[in-house]
Amino acid sequence: MNNFSKVLTALGAFIGVLAVWTLLVTIPVQLLWNWLCPELFGLPKIGFLQTVGLIVLINFLLNRGNSKSDKS
């Protein structure tokens, strides 16, 4: 097995793990949103990509000041 094959195998494994992690995080958030928010707040139901965007936005907003360079 040459180095290029090893790199492709590692990249494929990384993409696979990333896809599984995305599904495991996104689907419960989407189900909870679509179950609770339309009934409680009159908000619309959201799709898979909207849920991914919502998770990215929440992580960006909540982790804004948690970088190691901020801590002294």
MARZA-485504 format. One record per residue: residue number from 1; residue in one letter; x, y, z of N, C-alpha, C, O, CB in turn. Coordinates in steps of 0.1 Angstrom, whole numbers, plus 5000, padded with zeros to 4 digits. Glycine has a CB too. Layout:
// residues N
NODE|NUM|a|X|Y|Z|X|Y|Z|X|Y|Z|X|Y|Z|X|Y|Z
...
***
This chain:
// residues 72
NODE|1|m|5009|4988|5000|5000|5000|5000|5009|5012|5000|5017|5014|5009|4990|5000|5012
NODE|2|n|5007|5021|4990|5016|5033|4990|5010|5044|4998|4999|5043|5004|5017|5038|4975
NODE|3|n|5017|5055|4999|5013|5066|5008|5000|5072|5003|4991|5077|5011|5023|5077|5008
NODE|4|f|4998|5073|4990|4985|5079|4984|4973|5071|4988|4963|5077|4992|4986|5080|4969
NODE|5|s|4974|5058|4988|4963|5050|4992|4960|5051|5007|4949|5051|5011|4966|5035|4989
NODE|6|k|4971|5053|5015|4969|5055|5029|4962|5068|5032|4953|5069|5041|4982|5054|5037
NODE|7|v|4965|5078|5025|4959|5091|5026|4945|5091|5022|4936|5096|5029|4967|5102|5018
NODE|8|l|4942|5084|5011|4928|5083|5007|4919|5075|5017|4908|5078|5019|4927|5076|4993
NODE|9|t|4925|5064|5022|4918|5056|5032|4915|5064|5045|4904|5064|5050|4926|5044|5036
NODE|10|a|4925|5072|5049|4923|5080|5061|4913|5091|5059|4905|5094|5067|4937|5087|5066
NODE|11|l|4913|5097|5047|4904|5108|5043|4890|5102|5042|4880|5108|5047|4907|5114|5030
NODE|12|g|4888|5090|5037|4875|5084|5036|4870|5080|5050|4858|5082|5053|4876|5071|5028
NODE|13|a|4878|5076|5059|4874|5073|5072|4870|5085|5080|4860|5085|5087|4886|5066|5080
NODE|14|f|4877|5096|5078|4874|5109|5084|4861|5114|5079|4852|5118|5087|4885|5119|5081
NODE|15|i|4858|5113|5066|4845|5118|5061|4834|5109|5066|4823|5114|5069|4846|5118|5045
NODE|16|g|4836|5096|5067|4826|5087|5072|4823|5090|5087|4811|5091|5090|4831|5073|5071
NODE|17|v|4833|5092|5095|4830|5096|5109|4823|5109|5110|4814|5111|5119|4844|5096|5117
NODE|18|l|4827|5119|5102|4821|5132|5102|4806|5131|5098|4798|5137|5104|4828|5141|5093
NODE|19|a|4803|5123|5088|4789|5121|5084|4781|5114|5095|4769|5119|5097|4789|5112|5071
NODE|20|v|4786|5104|5101|4779|5097|5112|4777|5107|5124|4766|5107|5129|4786|5085|5117
NODE|21|w|4787|5114|5128|4786|5124|5139|4775|5134|5135|4767|5138|5144|4799|5130|5142
NODE|22|t|4775|5139|5123|4766|5149|5119|4751|5144|5120|4742|5151|5125|4768|5154|5105
NODE|23|l|4749|5132|5116|4736|5126|5117|4732|5124|5131|4720|5127|5135|4735|5113|5109
NODE|24|l|4741|5119|5140|4738|5117|5154|4734|5129|5161|4727|5129|5171|4749|5109|5160
NODE|25|v|4740|5140|5157|4738|5153|5164|4725|5160|5158|4717|5166|5165|4750|5162|5163
NODE|26|t|4724|5160|5145|4714|5168|5138|4700|5162|5140|4691|5170|5142|4718|5169|5124
NODE|27|i|4699|5149|5138|4685|5143|5138|4678|5146|5151|4666|5149|5151|4686|5129|5135
NODE|28|p|4684|5144|5163|4677|5146|5175|4673|5161|5177|4662|5164|5182|4685|5142|5187
NODE|29|v|4682|5170|5173|4678|5185|5174|4667|5188|5164|4658|5195|5168|4691|5193|5170
NODE|30|q|4667|5183|5152|4656|5185|5143|4643|5179|5148|4632|5186|5147|4659|5179|5129
NODE|31|l|4643|5167|5153|4631|5161|5159|4625|5169|5170|4613|5171|5171|4633|5147|5163
NODE|32|l|4634|5174|5179|4629|5182|5191|4624|5195|5186|4613|5199|5191|4641|5184|5201
NODE|33|w|4631|5202|5177|4626|5214|5172|4612|5213|5166|4603|5220|5169|4636|5220|5162
NODE|34|n|4611|5203|5157|4598|5201|5150|4587|5196|5159|4575|5198|5155|4600|5191|5138
NODE|35|w|4590|5191|5170|4580|5186|5180|4576|5198|5188|4564|5199|5191|4586|5175|5188
NODE|36|l|4585|5206|5193|4582|5216|5203|4579|5230|5198|4569|5236|5201|4593|5217|5213
NODE|37|c|4588|5235|5189|4587|5249|5186|4575|5253|5178|4570|5264|5180|4599|5252|5178
NODE|38|p|4570|5245|5168|4558|5249|5161|4546|5250|5171|4537|5259|5170|4555|5240|5150
NODE|39|e|4545|5241|5180|4533|5241|5189|4534|5252|5200|4525|5258|5203|4532|5227|5196
NODE|40|l|4546|5253|5205|4548|5263|5217|4549|5277|5212|4543|5286|5218|4560|5259|5225
NODE|41|f|4557|5280|5201|4560|5293|5197|4554|5297|5184|4556|5309|5180|4575|5295|5198
NODE|42|g|4548|5288|5177|4543|5291|5164|4553|5292|5153|4551|5299|5143|4535|5304|5164
NODE|43|l|4565|5287|5155|4576|5287|5146|4574|5276|5135|4567|5266|5138|4590|5286|5153
NODE|44|p|4580|5278|5123|4579|5268|5113|4587|5255|5116|4597|5256|5124|4582|5273|5099
NODE|45|k|4584|5244|5110|4592|5232|5111|4605|5235|5102|4604|5243|5092|4585|5219|5106
NODE|46|i|4616|5228|5105|4628|5231|5098|4633|5217|5092|4630|5207|5097|4639|5236|5107
NODE|47|g|4641|5219|5082|4647|5207|5075|4661|5204|5080|4666|5210|5089|4647|5209|5060
NODE|48|f|4667|5194|5074|4680|5189|5078|4691|5199|5077|4698|5201|5087|4684|5176|5070
NODE|49|l|4692|5206|5066|4702|5216|5064|4700|5228|5073|4710|5234|5077|4703|5220|5049
NODE|50|q|4688|5232|5075|4685|5243|5084|4689|5239|5098|4694|5247|5106|4670|5246|5084
NODE|51|t|4688|5226|5102|4692|5222|5115|4707|5222|5116|4712|5226|5127|4687|5208|5118
NODE|52|v|4714|5218|5106|4729|5219|5106|4733|5233|5108|4742|5236|5116|4735|5213|5093
NODE|53|g|4727|5242|5101|4730|5257|5102|4727|5262|5116|4735|5270|5121|4723|5265|5091
NODE|54|l|4716|5258|5122|4713|5262|5135|4723|5257|5145|4727|5265|5154|4699|5257|5139
NODE|55|i|4727|5245|5144|4738|5240|5153|4751|5247|5151|4757|5251|5161|4740|5225|5150
NODE|56|v|4755|5250|5139|4767|5258|5137|4766|5272|5143|4775|5276|5149|4770|5259|5121
NODE|57|l|4754|5278|5141|4752|5291|5146|4753|5291|5162|4759|5300|5168|4739|5297|5142
NODE|58|i|4746|5282|5168|4746|5281|5182|4760|5279|5188|4765|5285|5197|4737|5270|5187
NODE|59|n|4768|5270|5181|4782|5267|5185|4790|5280|5184|4799|5282|5192|4788|5256|5178
NODE|60|f|4788|5287|5173|4796|5299|5171|4793|5309|5182|4802|5316|5187|4793|5305|5157
NODE|61|l|4780|5311|5185|4776|5321|5195|4781|5317|5209|4785|5326|5216|4761|5323|5194
NODE|62|l|4779|5305|5212|4782|5301|5226|4797|5298|5229|4801|5300|5240|4775|5288|5229
NODE|63|n|4805|5295|5219|4819|5293|5220|4828|5304|5216|4840|5303|5214|4823|5280|5213
NODE|64|r|4822|5316|5215|4828|5328|5210|4840|5332|5219|4851|5335|5213|4819|5339|5210
NODE|65|g|4839|5331|5232|4850|5336|5240|4858|5324|5247|4864|5327|5257|4845|5345|5250
NODE|66|n|4857|5312|5242|4863|5301|5249|4876|5296|5242|4880|5285|5244|4854|5290|5249
NODE|67|s|4883|5305|5235|4896|5301|5229|4907|5302|5240|4906|5310|5249|4899|5309|5217
NODE|68|k|4917|5294|5238|4928|5293|5248|4936|5306|5248|4941|5310|5259|4938|5282|5245
NODE|69|s|4936|5314|5237|4944|5326|5237|4937|5337|5246|4943|5347|5250|4945|5331|5223
NODE|70|d|4924|5336|5249|4917|5345|5257|4920|5344|5272|4919|5353|5280|4902|5344|5255
NODE|71|k|4924|5332|5276|4926|5329|5290|4941|5333|5294|4950|5330|5286|4924|5314|5293
NODE|72|s|4942|5340|5305|4955|5344|5309|4959|5337|5322|4970|5339|5327|4956|5359|5311
***
